Amino acid sequence: MRRKDKEVIDPQKIEAIIESASILRIALFDDFYPYVVPVTFGYHEGKLYFHSAPEGKKIDLIKRNNRVCFETEADCYPIKGDVPCKWSMSYASVIGFGRACFIEDPEEKMKGLAVIFRHYSDDPFEIPDTSLARISVIEIEVESMTGKISKKPGEVAAG
C-alpha cells in the first residue's frame, strides 16, 4: 500500500470495517472486462456469504472462475476543501481476494443465510424449505485482505 499512514493491519479493525459496511462489491472475471456486482452480505470467521437467484451473470461467472476480488467501505463522507481539487473523502475500506463456492447442503445454506441476516438485523427469521431450495448461497473463503482508513486531519486514521 502506497500510503502506509492509512493502512489498517490489525485484523480486528479490518473486521470492524466489514461489520459496519452495508454493501459488498464482488469483482468477477468476464471475457473482456471485469464484472463488479454489489451484494448484501455477512462475514464470519474469515468467510463472506451472500445469496442470489440460482441463475444469472454472476452465477455463470463464478462457475467459470471462482477467484474473486471484493471491496466494501464504511463511514464515507466528503471533506470540503478551499478549491475543488483540494476536496477529499473520509472513509474506511477493505479490499480482499478469495475463492467463491456454492453451498449445497441445506443446513449449511441456512447457516450462511443466518450470517447474512445477522449482519443487518437481530430479528429472528424463517425460510421455508421450498424457498431455500430456490436460492443459491455463496461462501467466499477469504485468502487475503487489507484495510485503509482516510479521515479528516486531526482524526486518528489507521491502525
N, C-alpha and C positions, 0 to 999 in steps of 0.2 A: 504494500500500500504506500502510495506516494506521501500522503500526509499522516505520518506516524502520530502526530499530536491528536488526531481524530480517531485513530484506530482503537477498537474495543477488542481486547484479547481475553478478558475474563468470561468464561463460559456462562456463568450465572447472569452476567449483564447482557450477553448475547441472547440468552433465553428470555430475559425480561423484555427485550425489544420485541422478540417474536410474540410473546404473550400479550403485548399491548397493541399489536398490529391488527388491522381489520381484514385485510386482503393479502393474499399471497399471489405473486405472479410467477408463472412457470414458463420457462423458455424451453421449447422443444425443437428438434431437428426436423426441418422440412426440406424438400429437394433443393430449392434455390435461396430461400430466405429463412431466417429464424421465425418461429411462430411463438408468440407470447400470449398467454391466456390468464386472466385474473380468476381466482377461485376463493371460495370460503374454505377455511382450513382449521386444523388443530395440530398441536405439537405435543409429543410425549416421548420422553426417554430416547432422544436422538432420531425420532421419526416424525415426519409430517404426514398428515392424512387429508384427503379431500375426496369428494364424491362427485359423481357425474352420471348422466344418462349412459347406458352401455354402448352407445354408438355416437359417432361424431368425429370431427377432425382430430381433437386432442387424443381421443382413444386410439384412433388409427395410427397417429404419430408415435405414441408410447409403445404400441405393439411392434412398430418397425424399429424403434431405437429407444430404449428405456432410460438413456442418460439424459438428465435434466439439469438445468440451472434454475435457481429460484431466487426471488427477491421480495422483501417486504420492508415497509417503513412505518414509523410512528412519529408522533409529536412534530408534525410538519407545519411550519408557518413561515411566511416571508419576513425578512429583516430589511426594512427600508434603508436606503442609502441616500446621500445627497444628490446623486445623479443615477440614472438607470443602470449603468454598468457597475455601480457600487452596491446594488441590491444583492442580497444573499438569501439563503434559506436555512432555517433551523430544522434539523431532522435527526432521527436515529434510524439506521438501516442495517439490514443483514442481507448478504448475498452468499449463496452456497451452491454446492453441487451434490448430486446424489443419483440414485437409480430408483425409478418408479416400478412398482409391481402391483398387479391386481390381486386383491384379497378375494379368494373364492369361498372359503369356509364361512357359512352364515354366522356362526358365533364370533369369529374374528372380524367379520364385516361389522357386526353390531358393536364390538369394542372400538373399532376405528371410528364409527359414527359417533359413539359416545365421546371420544376425544374431540371431535369437531364440535359437537353441540356444547360441550363444557367450555369451549373457547369463547362462546358467545352468551351462554346463559347457564344458570344453575337450576333452571326449571327442569322437572322430570320430563321425559319424552318416551314415546312408544312408537315403534314402527311395526306395522303388521308384516307377517312373513311374505305376503303377496307383494308388498311394496319393496321389501328388502331384496327380493329376487329380481326386481326390475331396475336396480341401480348398481352402478359399479363403485366400489370403494378402492381407492388407490393409496398405497403407502409409499412414501419416499424415504428410503434409508439414506440419511444424511452422511455423506463422506467427508465433507469439509464445509466450513462456513466462516465468514469474517463479519465483524460489525464495524460500524462507523457512526460517530456522533458529531454533528456540527451544531454548535449552539451560538447564541448571541455572545459578543465579547463580555467577559466577566462571569459567564456561567461555566460550570465545570463541564468539559466536553467529553472526555473519554475515560477509559479505564480498563 
